Amino acid sequence: MQRADPLAFRQAASRFATGVAVLTALDSRGEVCGMTANSFVTISLSPPTVLVSVKPGKTHEAMSASGRYGVNVLPEQARGLSSHFAGRPRETHPDYEIVEGLPRLSNCVAFFACEVTRTIDVSDHTLFIAEVSECDYCDSLPLVFFSSRYHLGPGKPVDH
Ligand SMILES: Cc1cc2nc3c(=O)[nH]c(=O)nc-3n(C[C@H](O)[C@H](O)[C@H](O)COP(=O)(O)OP(=O)(O)OC[C@H]3O[C@@H](n4cnc5c(N)ncnc54)[C@H](O)[C@@H]3O)c2cc1C
């Protein structure tokens, strides 16, 4: 089978606008792990099922070991928090609380508590499929990722 050119694939994929989330989990010592992710997908409403695609690292390890993860959807002013959890840590640690045994970041647009039901390894990533045991949201605008850059909130809504 022919394979798309890697650069063209990356650039075309970046045109799919997404929100930005921080996946959180507790490791085996009870330490908080977190990583920025935009691969969050809702799979079904009943049962409420989601997936994230995660490459190996500390957060992958904590999610695998605990069988649980939190999805914290970032608000539009949270670019610094996204960078913090994408390998560029800030000196001050982000505020969080432990909810249902999962770290929940403060002031997020939405939070999902997820129980892993299945994992599938695909090339250098693992798909963590999970049922949502609890979720919550507020009406703040989300941070948007498009064309490899952050954008403030969604555009104006249009009629159907
Ligand atoms: C907007 C945005 C969206 C992103 N979306 C995603 C996403 O959907 N999925 C995703 O996986 N990443 C995504 N990333 C990248 C991710 O946030 C960073 O790679 C983050 O640092 C990973 O956190 P960690 O706890 O796994 O880091 P660490 O454990 O500190 O690992 C850092 C990196 O080292 C490498 N590494 C560490 N241990 C291993 C190991 N055992 N085997 C192989 N490699 C290893 C990996 O490349 C890993 O990402 C995104 C980043 C941004 C900015």
The ligand as an ORCA input file, in Angstrom:
! r2SCAN-3c Opt
* xyz 0 1
  C      -1.168     20.428     21.766
  C      -0.477     19.127     22.098
  C      -1.151     17.928     21.936
  C      -0.516     16.700     22.240
  N      -1.224     15.542     22.106
  C      -0.652     14.360     22.419
  C      -1.415     13.140     22.328
  O      -2.591     13.130     21.989
  N      -0.771     11.977     22.637
  C       0.557     11.948     23.018
  O       1.078     10.852     23.270
  N       1.283     13.085     23.146
  C       0.728     14.288     22.852
  N       1.440     15.445     22.996
  C       2.839     15.377     23.479
  C       2.900     15.162     25.023
  O       2.151     16.168     25.699
  C       4.369     15.229     25.553
  O       5.137     14.282     24.868
  C       4.449     14.995     27.078
  O       5.690     15.466     27.547
  C       4.305     13.510     27.466
  O       4.243     13.425     28.894
  P       4.855     12.174     29.695
  O       4.369     12.237     31.107
  O       4.590     10.911     28.955
  O       6.366     12.610     29.618
  P       7.781     11.842     29.970
  O       7.553     10.565     30.725
  O       8.568     12.899     30.612
  O       8.282     11.452     28.542
  C       8.650     12.441     27.613
  C       8.852     11.730     26.270
  O       9.968     10.810     26.363
  C       9.721      9.641     25.592
  N       9.655      8.417     26.471
  C       9.622      8.397     27.825
  N       9.580      7.109     28.279
  C       9.548      6.306     27.165
  C       9.495      4.894     26.945
  N       9.444      4.022     27.982
  N       9.489      4.435     25.677
  C       9.533      5.290     24.616
  N       9.576      6.646     24.760
  C       9.605      7.143     26.006
  C       8.373      9.885     24.923
  O       8.580     10.481     23.653
  C       7.684     10.855     25.863
  O       6.656     11.600     25.251
  C       0.830     16.682     22.710
  C       1.516     17.904     22.876
  C       0.862     19.109     22.568
  C       1.607     20.416     22.773
*
